[in-house]
Amino acid sequence: MAAADNSGKGSAGRAGGDRKQLLRSLPSVEEVLASAAYAEVVEKFGRRLATNAAREAIDGLRADILGGGDMNADDLQPAAVAARAAAAAARTARPSLRPLVNATGVVVHTNLGRSVLAPEATRAVEAVSLSYSNLEYDLEAGRRGSRHDHITRIIVELTGAEDALVVNNNAAAVLLALAAFAAGREVIVSRGELIEIGGSFRIPDIMASSTASLVEVGTTNKTKLSDYEQAIGDRTAMLLHVHTSNYAVVGFTAGVAVDELAELGHRHGLVIAHDLGSGVLADIPAFGDEPSVFDSLRAGVDVVTFSGDKLLGGPQAGIVVGNAEHIGRMKAHPLARAVRVDKMTLAALQATLALYLKPEEAVERIPTLRMLAEDQGALRDRASAMVEQLQSAVGDAGEVELEQAASKVGGGALPLLELDSWVCAVSPASISVDELAARLRDTDPPVIGRIHKERLLLDARTVLPDQVDALVSALEQALSPAAVGPPAENNG
Ligand SMILES: *Cc1c(COP(=O)(O)O)cnc(C)c1O
């Protein structure tokens, strides 16, 4: 935090005596706390944070002086230091996790929170959060019940599976399946499926934590049924098929169909598990070839695992469907308690899944599905209206043009699929496009776009309709001359 000196009075090289003089004029924490300007900060944030923020501001200034930074005596007046401390206090008190405008066009963006929930889902979360609930209470029998029962019925209805289980996320679902069926034994996986997702989910690592041992078969691009067959031995417990959701091996490839794998495994008395990653429950053209939960169950898989917040469009969760015996064993495993799902997730997931009972309604109400299914004409109209609003807000500070571009589904799904999309392409008149992107990350709410050929592209597909006004104000603010000068964090 270099102290900006906008008065132009600072000097580059500072004499030692000068520096001592400045250090002596630094106010004490007590002086800052006592300054008239700071009373409001103490009132708003409490004495503890106000005191720590004052100390932080003074320490920062001291470091700046010792580092030879430009500054003058005015910067060290209690009121000026109080303004710095107020900004630091506000930064601490402000929620770090907050809403933003996703203008990247990536619909299921893991870094930006994956799926936006349907209003039905958030209402359900609020209802069970503001009151006690029958989370583990059987209202009919008047005694203890199971949290799993609330969600099983709807999942079974939608998928046709015998039974279902929901855990914290899909990584946990895979871990639990391995621990329940293959601890201390072997699991056969095709080499082409030893995937890593988002840097933290690696099939070999998950396998190691479950104490199952991995047996790799085939090569990166080709695995045959006979490869699996030859690897089956006394210690084999499971055949695991992993959907390579975030990359594709194209060209000279061969894999084994899930139904063939299931048939082989069952002949040898093994458990067949399919990690689908995203899991598709609705028939939407934008989903292309993404494998559906139904196909997997029809193929005879014992346990199918998938995420709640990828293409499903619900809360973070790991959903397991399959036959009653295997799901029952997973529910009874001690790890199930460690990865159990909370009541807010159950409420949001139940409400999201209920929308799937009528597929047209699901596409209308679940934002992830709506964005992926949005008609080209409608998307173009929305983008075009945004371009007009943005251009009239920024005037000659920048040029905003309507353009066609490709957007990605994201979320480790459909790696090769690009959807035609419409973007607002912004060329700033007097700042660099990197500077514009940085300023938009600092607006409230922040706006995240993507830079392409010296322009900032704001993709209409992922901008929520009720965030358009916020986006317009953000761009106006980022391009206004007033935004030039000291870094925004020093403006309070
Ligand atoms: C995304 C993904 C996971 C991890 O799911 P989370 O819900 O993020 O834990 C596991 N396997 C596959 C194939 C995936 O695509």
The ligand as a MOL file (V3000), in Angstrom:
LIG
                    3D

  0  0  0     0  0            999 V3000
M  V30 BEGIN CTAB
M  V30 COUNTS 15 15 0 0 0
M  V30 BEGIN ATOM
M  V30 1 C -16.9190 -32.4410 -10.9170 0
M  V30 2 C -16.5890 -33.8730 -10.8400 0
M  V30 3 C -16.3100 -34.4790 -9.6030 0
M  V30 4 C -16.2940 -33.6970 -8.3220 0
M  V30 5 O -17.5970 -33.2670 -8.0000 0
M  V30 6 P -17.8040 -32.1670 -6.8420 0
M  V30 7 O -19.2990 -32.0570 -6.7410 0
M  V30 8 O -17.1330 -30.9550 -7.2970 0
M  V30 9 O -17.2040 -32.7290 -5.6070 0
M  V30 10 C -16.0270 -35.8270 -9.5880 0
M  V30 11 N -16.0050 -36.5520 -10.7290 0
M  V30 12 C -16.2700 -36.0030 -11.9410 0
M  V30 13 C -16.2330 -36.8600 -13.1580 0
M  V30 14 C -16.5780 -34.6400 -12.0260 0
M  V30 15 O -16.8340 -34.0920 -13.2150 0
M  V30 END ATOM
M  V30 BEGIN BOND
M  V30 1 1 1 2
M  V30 2 1 2 3
M  V30 3 2 2 14
M  V30 4 1 3 4
M  V30 5 2 3 10
M  V30 6 1 4 5
M  V30 7 1 5 6
M  V30 8 2 6 7
M  V30 9 1 6 8
M  V30 10 1 6 9
M  V30 11 1 10 11
M  V30 12 2 11 12
M  V30 13 1 12 13
M  V30 14 1 12 14
M  V30 15 1 14 15
M  V30 END BOND
M  V30 END CTAB
M  END
